[in-house]
Amino acid sequence: MPAVPLAHLEEVLRESLLGANRYPDPFSRRLTEAIADLYSVPDHEVVVGPGSAAILQHVIQWAAPQPTDEVIYARPSFDAYRLVVNAAGAKPVEVPLKEHKHDLSRMLDGITPHTRALVLCNPHNPTGTALDTAGMLAFLREVPEHVVIVLDEAYREFAGGQDTLNGPEAYHDIPNMVVLRSFSKAYGLAGLRVGYALAPRDIAHTLRNRLLPFSVSTIAEAAARAALARRPEVLRQVDRVIAERGRLTEGLRHQGWDVTPSAANFCWLPLGPRSPAFAAAAARQGILVRAVGEEGVRITVGEPQATDALLHFTAQFAAESAGLASA
């Protein structure tokens, strides 16, 4: 159940189009104020940009501008991490997951004098796993201050009441941390490209000065402000996704599939080498899932009828695989 646009959002978009002949606010000040109000933080600690990935790119370009600079992140992870590190000319350091989660101990061991940034995706993409609050805070406090920590919380709303860190409540105590949030997932505004960062004043100031003015369109800002104003409606939609995620997980486990506990709007099947065949077979049935190399398959939580179709497919695939194995 990917997040859907808010009801009557087209009215907000139509009104914003009346100003399409004018440049947008270069600093998205009204949206910045709305985000600051949401988290009860100063405006100068909020940086708005054209998607959280674009802000991440500026973080890495600023923090790791030299070929000898290293950036640590998990493998597998969001594809953009490798792209932005390579674009900055820095060196990617990929740390394999442990039991489908960030291996925090190994990440700490991987920090060298050349390490300039460390990216954590929580909940993690593509596995959906979330780190517990105490363990994560202990880890963050051990990261040296010369390393910029990027906490990517694009899927944080879907964690619900699970025990995992809430970045906006923690970054004031971690002076080298940037928290990224997105309007693409829970708010259903992926096509409009708008996200934001929360960071201590000096880091936020640096990032704000690196972003090009007018990078967030008038339409995107209007939609994001409307979404924040109707946050209860957004969270009700999130609750429906969480409930459907539970139904999908239960159904898959009932069929005998190993499903990793998820705090995101997708489920992870750690199928290993079987992943490409599973994704290809699903595609032949008109069901799109994502095989992540030979690691596993990420399945987005859909509408109830999509869950039904997926469970019908997985039951059929399991039966056919068992038949081939016994032949």
N, C-alpha and C positions, 0 to 999 in steps of 0.2 A: 504494500500500500504506500507507494511514494507519496509524499505530501502533495496535496492538491492546492491550487490557488484558493485564497480566501473567497468566500461568497461575495459577489458584487464588486470584486476587485476591479473589474473593467470600468466601473464608474470613476474610480480614483485615477486609473490610467487615462481615461478619456479627458478628464479635467486637466491632468498634467500636460497633455498634448497641446493644450491651448497656448502653452509657453514654449513650444518646441522651437520657435524662431529665436529664442534667447539662450544664452549660455547658462548652464547650471551654476549653482553656488559652488565656487572652486573648492570649498572645504566642507561641503555637506553639513553646515553648522546646525541646522534644525534636527537632522538625523543624529548628529553627534550628541546634541543635548538630550534627545530622547533615549539614546543608549546609556548615557551617563546617569540619567534619572532612573532607569531600570535597575542599575547596579549600585546606585547611590555612590558614585565616584565622581571626581572632578572631570570637567570636559577635557582638560588638557591631558588626560590619561587615555583618551579614546581616539583611535585613528580609523577613519572610514576609507574603504578603497573598493575597487572593482572586483570583488571576490576575495576571499581569504587567501587563495593561492597566489594572487597578485601581490598581496601584502607580504606573504612568505618570501616571494622572490626578492623583494626589497630588503627584507631582513637578512637573507643569505648574502646578497650582493654587498651589503654594508658590513656584515660580520666577518665574511670570509672572501676577501677580494683577491687573495694571492693564490697562485697554483699550489703552494705548499700548505695552505690552510685546509683543515679537515672538518667535515660535517658528518656527525653520527646520526643514523636513524636505523629503524628496524628493516629486516627483510623477511617476508614480503611486506610491502607497505604501499601507501598512496603513490602512484606512478610519478606525480609531479615532484616529489622530493628529489629523485635522481635528476630530473630535468632541470630544476632550478639550481641545483648544486653544479651540474655540468655547465649551465649557462653562465654561472658566476666564475667559472674557471677554477673552482675549488675541487678538492678530492673527496668523493663520497666514501664513507666508511659504513658498510652495511652489517648490522649485527643480527644474526638469525634469531627468530622468535624461539621461546622456550615454552612448550605446552600451549602454543598459539597466543602467547602474551609476550610483551617486551621482556627481554632478559636484562633486568636493571643492573644486576651484578656485573654481567659481561660488558654492558655499556659503560659503567664506571671504569672498568679495567681498560677499556678502549680509549679513554681520554689521555691525550698526550699534550706536550707543550704546543703542538701545532693545532690542536682542536679549537675551533672557533665557535661552533654551534652544535646543538644537539636537539633533534626533533622528536617529540613524543606525540603520537596520535592516540587520543583517549576519549571515547572508545576507539579501538583500533580498527583501521580499514586495511585489509579486507576481512579480518576474522571476527570483528564485533566484540572482542574481549575488552574488559575494563579492569584497571588496576585499583587495588584497594587504597583508601585515602591515607592510612598510616604509612604503608609501605612506600607510597609515592612521595609523600612529604619527606620521609627520611632520605629517600634517594635524591630529591631535589636539593636538599640542604647539603649534600655531599658533593654536588657538582661545583667545581671551582668557579669563582666569579668571572674569570676571563672567558668562560664559555657562555654564550647566549643560549638560553633554553627556550625553545618554541613549543608551546603546548597547543596542539591542534585539536580543538574541541568541536569540530564541525557537526558531530553526531551527539553532542552532550545531552540534548533534550530527550533523546530516546533512552537514556540510562534510567529514567524514572527515579525510583527510590533506592536504587542499588548503591552500595557503599563504594563510591569512587569520588575522586577529587573534583571540586567545582572551582575551576580556574579563577573566576572573578573574586572568589573569597580568599584566594591564596597569593595572588601575584604581589600584593603589597609587602609580603614577608620574604619574597624571593627577588632581590633587586636586579637580577639578570634574566628575568623571565618575561616572555611575551605570550599572551593568550590570544589565540585566533578563534573567532566565531563566524558563522556563515548564515546568510538568509536563504541559502540554496536548498537546505534539507528540510528541517521542520517547518519552515515558513513557506516552502513551495515556490520560491522565486529564482530557481536556478537559471532561467533564461535571461534574467535581468542583470546578473553579475554584480552583486553587492555583498560585502562582508566587512568585518571590522577587527581591530586588535585592541586589547587592553594591555597597558604596559606602564611601568613607572615613568614619571614625567620626562626625564632626560631621553629615555629610549623612544618614547612616543613622539617627542619633539624631533628627534633624528629621522624617524620614519615618515612623519608628516612632511618634512622638508624634502624627502626623496620622491614622494608621490607626485605625479603630474597634476596640476590643477585641472578641474573639470573631468576627472577620471570616472566619476559616478554620475550617470545621466540624471536629468530631472525626473524622468519617469521611474528609474530605479529607486531614487531617493523617496519619491512620493509613495511608491508601493511598500518600501521597507518601513516607512513611518506609519503607514496604515496597518501593516502587519503587527508592529509593536503596540499600536493602540488597541488592537484586537487580540492581544496575546492569550486571553482565556480561550478564545475560539481555536487558536493555534494549538494550545495544550490539550484541548479536547480531541483534536485530530491526532495528536501524538499518542494520547491514551488509546485511541482506536488501533493505531499501528502496533503499539506494545501488546495489546490484547491479541491481535492477529498473529504477531510474531510468536506468542505463546502457543496459539493453536497450531501454527505451522511446525514449530519445534516438537510439540507433543505428537503430532501426526507422523513426523519423520522418525522419531524415536520409537514409536509404536511399530513402525515397519522394520525396525532394526538398524536404522542409520545412526552413525555417530555424529551428533550435532554439538558444536561448541556453544556453550552459553553465550548469549549475545546481549549487548547493551546498545545496539544500533538498530537501524531499520532494515537489517538484512540478517541472514543466517549463513553460517559457514560449515560446509561439509569437508572435512580433511581427507579427501579421497586419494591424495598422492598421485601416482602415475595414471589412475583411472579418470582424473579430472577432465582432460580434453575429450575423451570418449563420452563422458556423461554430458558435457556441455553440447557436443555435436548432436547427440541423440535427442536432447531436449529441444534444440533448435529445429530439428526435423518435425517435432510436434508443435512448433510455433511458440515454444517457451524459451525465453532468452535468460540465460544465467551466465555468469562469468567464470571461466576457468582461469585461475591464476597460476600459470605455468603448470608444473606437476606437483603443486602444493595442495590445492583444494579448489572448491567451487563456492563462489559467493552468490547467494540467492536473495534478491530484494523481496521484502515483504510486500505483497500486492493486496488487491481487493479480495474479499472472501472467495469469489468465484475463481480468482487466479490461484489461491491456495488449494482449492479443490482440484483444479487442473494439474497443478504441480504434484500433489500427492497421488493422483491417479497415474501420472507419468512415473514417479519414483517407484511405485509398487510394481508397475509393468517392467521397468528397467531392472529392478532387483530380481524379479522372477526370470527374466530372460538371461540375466547374468548367471543366475544359479543353474539354469538349464545348460548354458554353454560350459560351465565349470564341471558339470557332471557328465557331459557328453564324452 
